[in-house]
Amino acid sequence: MTTAAVRVDHVTKRFAGHTAVSDLNLTVPAGGIFGLLGPNGAGKSTSIRMMMNIITPDEGSVTLFGMAGTGRDLAHKVGYLPEERGLYPKMKVLDQLIFLGEIRNLPRPEARRRALAWLERLGLSDWNLHKVQDLSKGMQQKVQFISALIHEPDLVILDEPFSGLDPVNSKVMKDVVVEIARSGRTVLFSTHQMDQAEKMCDRVAIIARGEKVLDGTLSEIKAAGGKRNVALSFYRDAVQASRVLADRKLVDRVEDNGATAEAQLAAGSGPDELLRALVESGAGISRFEVIEPSLEAIFISKVGAEAARPIAREDANA
């Protein structure tokens, strides 16, 4: 049995009477991309800080690679990009990355070689000798991203890694994340942008108001998350199709837009059954596309729109 990269068992964390995380259970398998999702203030960063042993849970336990605690013994195996950026502003970019590599047990020449390679890859070579404070926020974010990866950790934990990046730089970093996962290592990243996770993650857990509401593979969550719709269009008169779409054993409801329609499948009905009925009716189908519910739509249907909103409170980073 493969040891999980991260295991969170019945973890609860409170701040001044506010419960930021409540009885949270998570298992992050080794290998692949795991998304920790939810609105701002849901408890994502607090959960990650407990995984990193920055703060300790009031109840429950966290293990990484089957080991309790995340101190120096595991530092070489974990890379962490916090939501709050923490670089030394007056230190030169290259010197900073070499230093951060050295404290993760890399020999100085190897730390320098890796730093230069990463800076080249992320388009920062011209800024090697500049102080961090001279860089834009997006460039600083890429430098800290490199610092989380320079020692080639087995587990990479990224807290809102793409926040504030332009589309080009966001894609560059996403490509790196996918490459890490394909190499057999584990990436856990948090985000409130569920469409990002939907495109990248193998598994996700969604939390709201400190509690887990969904957990599983994307296919499992979508299969259990609600009814699928079918987008339709026809290249000739759709009279035959309208008779099929009126069959409530196949279709719950139809939004008819003339030449196009969107049908919500009835409980127990599948897209193959609807397609077969339409073909047998002689309907001239030019488009038949199954539309799965988005993660955000599933989340809102599960917890309601109110719980999906960010929490307004002093500890906004939780």
C-alpha positions as CSV (number, residue, x, y, z in Angstrom):
1,M,0.0,0.0,0.0
2,T,1.5,3.4,-1.1
3,T,1.9,5.9,1.7
4,A,-0.1,9.0,1.3
5,A,1.8,12.3,0.7
6,V,-0.4,14.1,3.2
7,R,-2.9,12.8,5.7
8,V,-5.1,15.1,7.7
9,D,-7.1,13.3,10.5
10,H,-10.0,15.0,12.2
11,V,-8.2,18.4,12.4
12,T,-9.8,21.4,14.0
13,K,-8.4,24.9,14.5
14,R,-9.9,27.8,16.3
15,F,-8.9,31.5,16.6
16,A,-10.4,33.6,19.3
17,G,-13.7,31.7,19.3
18,H,-13.9,31.4,15.5
19,T,-13.5,27.9,14.1
20,A,-11.4,28.2,11.0
21,V,-11.2,24.5,10.3
22,S,-13.6,21.9,11.7
23,D,-13.0,18.2,11.9
24,L,-11.2,18.1,8.5
25,N,-10.2,14.8,7.0
26,L,-8.0,14.7,3.9
27,T,-5.8,12.2,2.1
28,V,-3.6,13.4,-0.6
29,P,-2.3,10.4,-2.6
30,A,1.4,10.4,-3.7
31,G,1.7,11.5,-7.3
32,G,-0.5,13.9,-9.3
33,I,-2.2,17.2,-8.6
34,F,-4.6,17.7,-5.7
35,G,-6.7,20.8,-5.5
36,L,-7.8,22.3,-2.1
37,L,-10.7,24.5,-3.2
38,G,-13.1,26.9,-1.7
39,P,-14.0,30.6,-1.4
40,N,-11.6,33.1,0.4
41,G,-11.9,32.6,4.1
42,A,-12.9,28.9,3.8
43,G,-10.0,27.6,5.8
44,K,-7.6,26.6,3.0
45,S,-4.5,28.6,4.1
46,T,-5.1,27.6,7.7
47,S,-5.2,23.9,6.6
48,I,-2.0,24.3,4.7
49,R,-0.2,26.0,7.6
50,M,-1.1,23.1,9.8
51,M,0.3,20.7,7.1
52,M,3.5,22.8,7.2
53,N,3.6,22.8,11.0
54,I,3.6,26.6,11.0
55,I,0.6,26.4,13.3
56,T,-0.6,23.3,15.3
57,P,-4.2,22.0,15.3
58,D,-6.3,22.2,18.4
59,E,-7.5,18.7,17.7
60,G,-6.5,15.9,15.3
61,S,-3.2,15.2,13.6
62,V,-1.3,15.8,10.3
63,T,1.2,13.4,8.8
64,L,3.4,13.9,5.7
65,F,4.8,10.7,4.0
66,G,3.5,8.8,7.0
67,M,5.5,10.8,9.5
68,A,4.2,13.1,12.2
69,G,5.5,16.7,12.1
70,T,7.1,18.6,9.3
71,G,10.3,19.8,10.8
72,R,13.8,19.8,9.5
73,D,13.8,16.1,8.8
74,L,11.3,16.6,6.0
75,A,12.4,20.0,4.7
76,H,14.3,18.5,1.8
77,K,11.1,16.6,0.7
78,V,8.7,19.6,0.8
79,G,8.5,22.8,-1.2
80,Y,6.1,25.5,0.0
81,L,4.9,28.6,-1.7
82,P,2.8,30.6,0.9
83,E,0.0,32.9,0.0
84,E,1.9,35.8,1.6
85,R,5.2,36.3,-0.3
86,G,8.3,36.3,1.9
87,L,11.4,37.2,0.0
88,Y,14.3,39.3,1.2
89,P,13.7,42.6,-0.7
90,K,17.2,44.0,-0.6
91,M,18.9,40.7,-1.6
92,K,19.8,40.1,-5.2
93,V,17.6,37.6,-7.0
94,L,20.4,35.0,-7.8
95,D,22.0,35.3,-4.4
96,Q,18.6,34.7,-2.7
97,L,17.9,31.6,-4.7
98,I,21.3,30.2,-4.1
99,F,20.9,30.9,-0.3
100,L,17.5,29.2,-0.3
101,G,18.9,26.2,-2.1
102,E,21.8,25.9,0.3
103,I,19.5,25.8,3.4
104,R,17.8,22.9,1.7
105,N,21.1,21.0,1.6
106,L,22.1,21.8,-1.9
107,P,25.9,22.4,-2.5
108,R,26.4,26.0,-3.5
109,P,27.6,25.2,-7.1
110,E,24.5,23.0,-7.7
111,A,22.2,25.6,-6.1
112,R,23.7,28.2,-8.5
113,R,23.3,25.9,-11.5
114,R,19.6,25.2,-10.7
115,A,18.8,28.8,-9.9
116,L,20.2,30.0,-13.3
117,A,18.3,27.3,-15.2
118,W,15.0,28.2,-13.5
119,L,15.5,31.9,-14.0
120,E,16.2,31.3,-17.7
121,R,13.1,29.1,-18.0
122,L,10.8,31.6,-16.3
123,G,12.2,34.6,-18.3
124,L,14.0,36.3,-15.4
125,S,17.7,35.9,-16.5
126,D,18.0,39.6,-17.1
127,W,17.1,40.2,-13.5
128,N,19.7,37.9,-11.8
129,L,21.7,40.7,-10.3
130,H,18.8,43.0,-9.4
131,K,17.4,43.3,-5.9
132,V,14.1,41.6,-5.3
133,Q,12.5,45.0,-4.5
134,D,13.2,46.1,-8.0
135,L,11.0,43.4,-9.5
136,S,7.3,43.6,-10.2
137,K,4.9,41.6,-7.9
138,G,4.4,39.0,-10.7
139,M,8.2,38.6,-11.1
140,Q,8.7,38.3,-7.3
141,Q,6.0,35.6,-7.3
142,K,8.0,33.6,-9.9
143,V,11.2,33.9,-7.9
144,Q,9.4,32.5,-4.8
145,F,7.9,29.8,-7.0
146,I,11.5,28.8,-8.0
147,S,12.5,28.8,-4.3
148,A,9.8,26.2,-3.6
149,L,11.1,24.0,-6.4
150,I,14.9,24.4,-6.5
151,H,15.6,21.4,-4.3
152,E,13.3,19.1,-6.4
153,P,11.0,18.2,-3.5
154,D,8.7,15.1,-3.5
155,L,5.7,17.3,-2.3
156,V,5.1,20.8,-3.5
157,I,2.5,22.8,-1.6
158,L,1.3,26.0,-3.4
159,D,-1.1,28.4,-1.7
160,E,-3.0,30.5,-4.4
161,P,0.1,30.2,-6.7
162,F,-1.6,31.9,-9.8
163,S,-3.2,34.8,-8.0
164,G,-2.4,38.1,-9.6
165,L,-0.4,36.7,-12.6
166,D,-1.1,37.7,-16.1
167,P,-2.4,34.9,-18.5
168,V,1.1,34.3,-20.0
169,N,2.9,33.9,-16.8
170,S,0.1,31.9,-15.3
171,K,0.3,29.4,-18.1
172,V,4.1,29.1,-17.7
173,M,3.7,28.2,-14.0
174,K,0.8,25.9,-14.7
175,D,2.9,24.0,-17.3
176,V,5.6,23.6,-14.6
177,V,3.0,22.2,-12.1
178,V,1.8,19.7,-14.7
179,E,5.4,18.6,-15.5
180,I,6.1,18.0,-11.8
181,A,3.1,15.8,-11.5
182,R,4.0,13.9,-14.6
183,S,7.4,13.1,-13.1
184,G,5.6,11.2,-10.3
185,R,5.8,13.9,-7.6
186,T,2.9,15.4,-5.7
187,V,1.4,18.9,-6.0
188,L,-1.1,20.2,-3.6
189,F,-2.4,23.7,-4.4
190,S,-5.2,25.8,-3.0
191,T,-7.3,28.2,-5.0
192,H,-10.7,29.9,-4.9
193,Q,-10.8,29.7,-8.8
194,M,-12.4,26.4,-9.4
195,D,-12.2,26.6,-13.1
196,Q,-8.4,26.4,-12.8
197,A,-8.5,23.3,-10.7
198,E,-11.0,21.7,-13.1
199,K,-8.4,21.9,-15.9
200,M,-5.5,20.7,-13.9
201,C,-6.4,18.5,-10.9
202,D,-6.6,14.7,-10.6
203,R,-8.4,15.0,-7.3
204,V,-10.0,17.8,-5.4
205,A,-11.4,18.6,-1.9
206,I,-13.8,21.5,-1.6
207,I,-14.3,23.3,1.8
208,A,-16.6,26.0,2.9
209,R,-16.8,27.7,6.3
210,G,-14.0,25.4,7.5
211,E,-15.8,22.2,6.7
212,K,-15.2,19.7,3.8
213,V,-18.2,19.4,1.5
214,L,-16.8,17.4,-1.4
215,D,-13.8,15.1,-1.9
216,G,-12.8,12.8,-4.7
217,T,-11.6,12.6,-8.3
218,L,-13.1,15.0,-10.7
219,S,-15.1,12.2,-12.4
220,E,-16.5,11.0,-9.1
221,I,-17.6,14.5,-8.0
222,K,-19.2,15.3,-11.3
223,A,-20.9,11.9,-11.5
224,A,-22.5,12.5,-8.1
225,G,-22.8,16.3,-8.4
226,G,-25.9,16.8,-10.4
227,K,-27.8,16.3,-13.6
228,R,-26.0,16.7,-17.0
229,N,-27.3,18.8,-19.8
230,V,-27.2,18.1,-23.5
231,A,-26.7,21.0,-26.0
232,L,-28.5,20.3,-29.3
233,S,-28.9,21.9,-32.7
234,F,-30.7,20.6,-35.8
235,Y,-30.1,21.2,-39.5
236,R,-33.7,20.7,-40.5
237,D,-37.1,21.0,-39.0
238,A,-37.0,19.8,-35.4
239,V,-40.6,18.6,-35.1
240,Q,-39.5,15.0,-34.7
241,A,-36.9,16.1,-32.1
242,S,-39.5,18.1,-30.1
243,R,-41.6,14.9,-29.6
244,V,-38.5,13.1,-28.1
245,L,-37.6,16.1,-25.9
246,A,-41.2,16.1,-24.5
247,D,-40.6,12.6,-23.1
248,R,-40.1,13.1,-19.4
249,K,-38.6,9.7,-19.0
250,L,-35.7,11.0,-21.0
251,V,-35.7,14.8,-20.4
252,D,-36.6,16.8,-17.3
253,R,-36.8,20.2,-19.0
254,V,-35.8,21.9,-22.3
255,E,-34.6,25.4,-22.9
256,D,-35.6,25.9,-26.6
257,N,-33.8,28.6,-28.5
258,G,-35.2,27.8,-31.9
259,A,-32.5,26.1,-33.9
260,T,-30.7,25.2,-30.7
261,A,-31.9,23.7,-27.5
262,E,-30.4,22.6,-24.1
263,A,-32.0,19.6,-22.5
264,Q,-31.6,18.5,-18.9
265,L,-31.5,14.7,-18.6
266,A,-34.1,13.0,-16.4
267,A,-33.0,11.0,-13.4
268,G,-32.0,7.5,-14.6
269,S,-31.6,8.7,-18.2
270,G,-28.3,8.8,-20.0
271,P,-27.1,10.8,-23.0
272,D,-26.8,7.6,-25.1
273,E,-30.6,6.9,-24.6
274,L,-31.5,10.4,-25.7
275,L,-29.2,10.3,-28.7
276,R,-30.7,6.9,-29.8
277,A,-34.2,8.2,-29.5
278,L,-33.4,11.3,-31.5
279,V,-31.7,9.3,-34.3
280,E,-34.6,6.8,-34.4
281,S,-37.1,9.7,-34.7
282,G,-35.4,11.0,-37.9
283,A,-34.4,14.3,-36.3
284,G,-31.6,16.0,-38.2
285,I,-29.0,16.5,-35.5
286,S,-26.0,18.7,-36.2
287,R,-24.8,19.1,-32.6
288,F,-25.1,16.7,-29.6
289,E,-22.8,17.8,-26.8
290,V,-23.0,16.6,-23.2
291,I,-22.4,19.4,-20.8
292,E,-21.2,18.4,-17.4
293,P,-21.8,20.6,-14.4
294,S,-18.8,22.8,-13.4
295,L,-17.2,22.3,-10.0
296,E,-18.5,25.7,-9.0
297,A,-22.0,24.8,-10.0
298,I,-21.8,21.5,-8.0
299,F,-20.3,23.4,-5.0
300,I,-23.1,26.0,-5.0
301,S,-25.8,23.3,-5.4
302,K,-24.3,21.5,-2.4
303,V,-23.8,24.3,0.0
304,G,-25.9,27.2,-1.3
305,A,-24.8,30.5,-2.7
306,E,-24.5,32.1,0.8
307,A,-21.9,29.6,2.0
308,A,-20.0,29.9,-1.3
309,R,-19.3,33.6,-0.6
310,P,-16.1,34.8,1.0
311,I,-16.2,35.2,4.8
312,A,-15.7,38.8,6.0
313,R,-13.7,38.7,9.2
314,E,-10.4,39.9,10.6
315,D,-8.5,36.7,9.9
316,A,-9.1,36.9,6.2
317,N,-6.2,34.7,5.3
318,A,-7.6,31.5,6.9
